[in-house]
Structure formats: structure tokens, C-alpha cells
Amino acid sequence: MRVGVVSKPHRTEFARNLEEILQWLRKQGCETLVEVSVLENFGLSGYPGVSREEMPSQVDAIIVFGGDGTILSVARAIGDNTAPILAVNLGSLGFLTEVTLDELYEALERLLKGEHRIDERRLLDATLKRNDGTSTSFHALNDVVITKGALARIIQLDAYIHEDFMATFLADGLIIATPTGSTAYSLAAGGPIVLPSLACTVVTPICPHTLTNRPLVFPPESEIRIVLTSGEDVMLTVDGQQGVELAEGDEIVCTSSRRRIELIKPHNKSFFDVLREKLMWARR
């Protein structure tokens, strides 16, 4: 098996653990490719280095060490490839990085034996259409967010579903989230928790001026179009990692993507186990 390894680059205290894991993989007969920045930052040698963008097309599986942010960047790099991701949590919360270091070797053994489970996650396609006729495309695993900048001024957004006018939102912004992203910013803004297996898109207003503006859930075939009709210093952010400034009249069109990523799941852990652990349900 050809295995790719990506890690949060600045966790240099993890270097010794990572080298032990790489040696274990080699003993199992795996050919291991390591992200170039990891080799450089961790001072590792003796392993082929590839970029994050090149890795998905060259491996059978990718092991990602870090937090959800690292997973989000890898997910966008997957493109049309189908390399499944084993996400190992080095952070604190981690809805996507469910496997702990203590569970890692058991998870790897199941992967090498072909006994692992796959959890397929749907991405969101977003196209920014400017007044000058130019457009830019993005892909999000969690969410696409339109939000005001540093100034505490409300913005105005017109929302359409296909060609049907939905509402004018006077708010701090709007979140368009996948089921995976329902436990991220959308949840903090009062949106629902959606099972990852459900095909849908969630639209959640951020601090709406009209308190009856509530989160909405749409079927996956919906085309959600948002027009910025009023507002200064407004940003479009994708998964909290890509950002561009918006101008009045700009449109953002969001649709459920044909792209999917595959997450390798812990054998004995369900989505509700993760919710109880991360959200501390039923704890006093």
C-alpha cells in the first residue's frame, strides 16, 4: 500500500512520534510519501517528499495528523481523486479528526487488512460572480461564509433558491454549510446539527436583525444564490481558510458538489459517540 502522510507543520514536538509511525509503516511493507513541508519542518529524511496538492493522486490512503483545519485543507486538495483520509487528532475539539494517537495503530492495522469503515462526505461548490463579469470557483468541506469585517455595521443580503426569492437578510452575515460543517460555525450561530450521511445544505444567518430569520435546510439539488446589496468591508471565506473581499452587487452561487471525500472511521465509534465526547452531552 502507498500511504501519504500530512501533519500540522508547526507541531515539531510531534516529530519523534511521527518518525516512529513512519518506521512502523515501513515495517508493514508500506511505501510512504510525506508532505515536503513536514520533512523540512520536522527534520526527517529517507522518505520521498511530495506536495499536498500532488499527494492524493499518488497514494492509496492519506494519514493526516492535526486538527480539523488540517483536514479541511487536505480535503480541498483531494480534487477528483478518491484517496481515503485517516484523520488523527493532535488538537482539542476535532469533529473530523476522530482517531486519537492511542487508537492509531489499531486503525492502521484495520486499514492494511481492508477491514476499515468509510464515511463519505459531500463538498459544497461555490462560485463568486463579480459585476465585471469575472468569476472564481471554490470548494468547501465545511462552509462558505459571507460576513462583515472589522466595522460593526450590518450588511444586506438577498437570498434566492433557484430563481425564487427567499428573503432579504439584514445581519452580520450568512453561513452556507454542508452537513459536515453543521457542527462548525453554523452550530455556533444557532444552526442545527445534521447527520453527515444526510444530503442537504444548511443556511444559517449570523445575528439577524429580524429575529424570525431562522436557519433553513435545503435539498442537495438546490442552487442557493446570495447577492450583496449593501455593505462595506464584507468578506467571503471558504472553510475559514480562503478569503476574498466582496463588493456590492457581487453574487455567490452555492450548489452541492459532485466531489466527495472518504474518511476512514474508527471501528467502534459512531457520530453520536463523537457528539457526546466533543459537546460533552449529559455531563454536569
URDAVEN-V642895 format. One record per residue. N is the residue number from 1. NEAR is the number of other ideal C-beta (glycine too) atoms within 12 Angstrom. D_LAST is the distance of its C-alpha to the last C-alpha in whole Angstrom. Layout:
((N:NEAR:D_LAST) (N:NEAR:D_LAST))
This chain:
((1:25:45) (2:24:45) (3:36:42) (4:43:41) (5:47:38) (6:49:37) (7:42:35) (8:34:33) (9:26:36) (10:19:35) (11:25:33) (12:20:36) (13:14:34) (14:28:33) (15:25:37) (16:15:37) (17:24:35) (18:37:36) (19:25:40) (20:17:39) (21:33:37) (22:34:40) (23:17:42) (24:22:41) (25:32:41) (26:21:45) (27:14:45) (28:19:44) (29:12:47) (30:27:45) (31:21:47) (32:38:44) (33:34:45) (34:43:43) (35:39:42) (36:24:45) (37:25:42) (38:40:40) (39:27:43) (40:19:45) (41:22:41) (42:31:41) (43:15:44) (44:30:44) (45:14:48) (46:13:49) (47:28:47) (48:25:49) (49:25:47) (50:28:47) (51:22:45) (52:35:42) (53:20:44) (54:22:47) (55:36:44) (56:33:43) (57:21:47) (58:25:47) (59:35:45) (60:28:43) (61:39:39) (62:45:38) (63:47:35) (64:48:33) (65:40:31) (66:36:29) (67:28:26) (68:38:26) (69:31:29) (70:39:31) (71:45:31) (72:42:32) (73:35:35) (74:44:36) (75:44:36) (76:33:38) (77:35:40) (78:36:40) (79:22:43) (80:15:45) (81:26:44) (82:19:42) (83:36:40) (84:34:37) (85:49:34) (86:46:32) (87:46:29) (88:42:28) (89:35:25) (90:32:26) (91:26:23) (92:14:20) (93:23:19) (94:29:21) (95:38:21) (96:41:25) (97:40:25) (98:38:23) (99:37:25) (100:22:24) (101:24:27) (102:12:26) (103:23:27) (104:31:30) (105:23:33) (106:23:32) (107:35:31) (108:32:35) (109:19:36) (110:23:35) (111:35:37) (112:25:40) (113:13:40) (114:14:40) (115:16:37) (116:26:34) (117:23:33) (118:24:33) (119:31:31) (120:25:33) (121:39:32) (122:35:35) (123:40:36) (124:49:37) (125:29:40) (126:41:41) (127:27:44) (128:35:45) (129:24:48) (130:21:50) (131:15:53) (132:11:55) (133:10:55) (134:14:53) (135:17:50) (136:24:47) (137:24:45) (138:32:41) (139:35:39) (140:43:35) (141:47:32) (142:45:30) (143:47:31) (144:49:34) (145:44:33) (146:45:36) (147:39:35) (148:31:36) (149:20:37) (150:10:37) (151:14:38) (152:11:36) (153:19:38) (154:26:37) (155:38:39) (156:30:41) (157:43:40) (158:29:42) (159:37:41) (160:25:43) (161:25:42) (162:16:45) (163:11:48) (164:14:46) (165:14:45) (166:24:41) (167:26:40) (168:24:40) (169:40:37) (170:27:37) (171:38:34) (172:31:33) (173:40:33) (174:49:33) (175:48:31) (176:52:33) (177:47:30) (178:51:31) (179:36:28) (180:45:27) (181:45:27) (182:38:24) (183:33:21) (184:38:23) (185:37:24) (186:39:25) (187:27:21) (188:23:21) (189:31:23) (190:23:22) (191:33:24) (192:24:23) (193:29:21) (194:34:24) (195:23:25) (196:34:27) (197:19:30) (198:23:30) (199:26:34) (200:31:33) (201:41:33) (202:43:30) (203:46:32) (204:41:29) (205:40:30) (206:33:29) (207:23:29) (208:29:32) (209:20:34) (210:15:34) (211:11:31) (212:12:32) (213:26:32) (214:19:29) (215:31:28) (216:30:31) (217:27:31) (218:32:35) (219:17:37) (220:25:38) (221:14:41) (222:27:41) (223:27:42) (224:43:40) (225:31:42) (226:43:41) (227:33:44) (228:37:43) (229:23:45) (230:22:45) (231:33:43) (232:19:43) (233:20:42) (234:38:40) (235:30:39) (236:41:38) (237:34:36) (238:39:35) (239:37:32) (240:28:32) (241:25:34) (242:24:38) (243:20:39) (244:25:42) (245:21:43) (246:36:44) (247:24:47) (248:20:47) (249:22:48) (250:34:47) (251:31:45) (252:45:42) (253:30:43) (254:42:40) (255:31:40) (256:33:39) (257:30:40) (258:15:42) (259:28:40) (260:31:38) (261:41:36) (262:30:35) (263:42:32) (264:40:32) (265:32:29) (266:31:27) (267:22:28) (268:14:25) (269:25:23) (270:18:22) (271:29:21) (272:15:18) (273:17:17) (274:33:18) (275:23:16) (276:14:13) (277:22:13) (278:26:14) (279:18:12) (280:11:9) (281:13:9) (282:9:7) (283:8:4) (284:4:0))
